[in-house]
Amino acid sequence: MTNKSFENLYDWDKIQELFNEFLPELIDMQKNIKNNDPLLELSEDKRLEIDNIGFKKEARKPEEVTKQLIENIYPYRMKINHPKYFCFIPSATSPYSVFGEFLNSIYNPYGGGYTISPGPAEIEKETINYMGSLVGYEVKGLGGNFVSGGSMGNLTAAVTARDDKLPLEKLSLGTVYVSDQTHSSMAKGLHIIGVPTENIRIISSNDNFQMNSHELKNTIINDISNGFIPFLVVGSAGTTNTGSIDPLDELASIAKEFNLWFHVDAAYGGSVLLSSHKDKLKGIEKSDSITWDGHKWLFQTYGCAVLICRDKLKLLKSFHADPEYLKDVKSTEDRFNFWDMGIELTKPARATKLWFTLQTLGLDNMKKTIDQGFIIADWIEKEISKYDDFEIVSHSQLGIINFRYKNDKFSEIELDKINHRISENALKENDSAFLTTILKNKTVLRFCCNNALTTKEDIQSIILNIRKFIDNNI
Ligand SMILES: Cc1ncc(COP(=O)(O)O)c(C=O)c1O
């Protein structure tokens, strides 16, 4: 067999042609995202069409397959970077991240360690050091790892905390403290590492959705007296529901008093450290570890988050492996392999696109762009305050605001249904995309506003459309 037999697989000329043909159209699509519907529903017919594509022995024309993807697959998605998209935590993706991702894709550097890709590894280390310095950790001792998302960051922290604070044979006695607003990925991570679900203590939050620190302390004391081994407190810097920030200073002191690991889930709110509002995160510097996502408020394409630990050696204790096939490429003091600080051995060099974005955008622009999220949520608050039958359930904070339609002539159950209908209608009309959540047992409309391209006029027209729906249908 000659190498010619494999030309198809390595046909870079064909790929060049595909780029020439499709790239302008794809870039135009993103530039004009605002003119698209925020959502295109996948009808049953279209779904079956996709399922019936199947897999064939013969090669298909790449142009044809590309067109199929562009016309029949990708349109059926919520446009997460649409300025009228406010669901989940939007990833209002920057084209700089897209280009950074492309560079990474074409070089495809090994992202797990130094010997194979010293250049990208150095970028990852420098990015972690910079982000860690923003947290307030001393750069000299810190360690970290870029992971695929906040869930993986929280899992990595859970493993590290367990190994540092809890003898493995006492796993069934270990207790963890989260709030009723902590992201569900934390409980998932704790389940994965073997912490019994009933040992996760859910501390209530106050009216501002912040963990109640007195209750935290009392619960820890009670657990100790009952023979449990408290080992981890999880604070949130930017909860998913409301953007609330736990009293990090107080949580840090309690964790210290009882010798618990203090992890801060800053998957969303970590980016505030790059904004004008960084003082809001006071106390985060006392944490043992943090999770911070690039694909949330740093405008990265998916698969970009970081776990940073104050003490690199704690990560090493949990994740260092020394098999015979890695002996030639061991970590050294100033070249620490990422596989020694996390779960993955092979991984993409995830930091490069974020580094590229920070370099090309500059920190001043990044600050303004993050600040804009706060401003947009304030616009919503101002707009809805004009109406007596809107109740603000959680005020604008960290770019998130929750409100609901409220009218005494309806029962609470009816109001929950009405608020669901408001969200469903906006999607159905393809006006905007916002979902509901539940706060204080009430269904509320949740807007997460981190897309700096959302204008005041967008907000006014969304609220006006909600009003029209209410006036005509409720
Ligand atoms: C506060 C918080 N932590 C963790 C996560 C999980 O992150 P990921 O979806 O990247 O796994 C989320 C996701 O929205 C989040 O808001």
The ligand as an SDF file (V2000), in Angstrom:
LIG
                    3D

 16 16  0  0  0  0  0  0  0  0999 V2000
  -21.7120   28.7190   39.7020 C   0  0  0  0  0  0  0  0  0  0  0  0
  -21.5260   27.5720   38.7270 C   0  0  0  0  0  0  0  0  0  0  0  0
  -20.6810   26.5820   39.0420 N   0  0  0  0  0  0  0  0  0  0  0  0
  -20.4630   25.5310   38.2210 C   0  0  0  0  0  0  0  0  0  0  0  0
  -21.1170   25.4500   37.0170 C   0  0  0  0  0  0  0  0  0  0  0  0
  -20.8550   24.2680   36.1120 C   0  0  0  0  0  0  0  0  0  0  0  0
  -20.0580   24.6860   35.0640 O   0  0  0  0  0  0  0  0  0  0  0  0
  -19.9790   23.8730   33.6910 P   0  0  0  0  0  0  0  0  0  0  0  0
  -21.3450   23.9500   33.0900 O   0  0  0  0  0  0  0  0  0  0  0  0
  -18.9390   24.6130   32.9210 O   0  0  0  0  0  0  0  0  0  0  0  0
  -19.5890   22.4800   33.9980 O   0  0  0  0  0  0  0  0  0  0  0  0
  -22.0110   26.4490   36.6410 C   0  0  0  0  0  0  0  0  0  0  0  0
  -22.7280   26.3890   35.3690 C   0  0  0  0  0  0  0  0  0  0  0  0
  -23.5460   27.2020   35.0320 O   0  0  0  0  0  0  0  0  0  0  0  0
  -22.2110   27.5520   37.5160 C   0  0  0  0  0  0  0  0  0  0  0  0
  -23.0540   28.5560   37.2180 O   0  0  0  0  0  0  0  0  0  0  0  0
  1  2  1  0
  2  3  1  0
  2 15  2  0
  3  4  2  0
  4  5  1  0
  5  6  1  0
  5 12  2  0
  6  7  1  0
  7  8  1  0
  8  9  2  0
  8 10  1  0
  8 11  1  0
 12 13  1  0
 12 15  1  0
 13 14  2  0
 15 16  1  0
M  END
$$$$
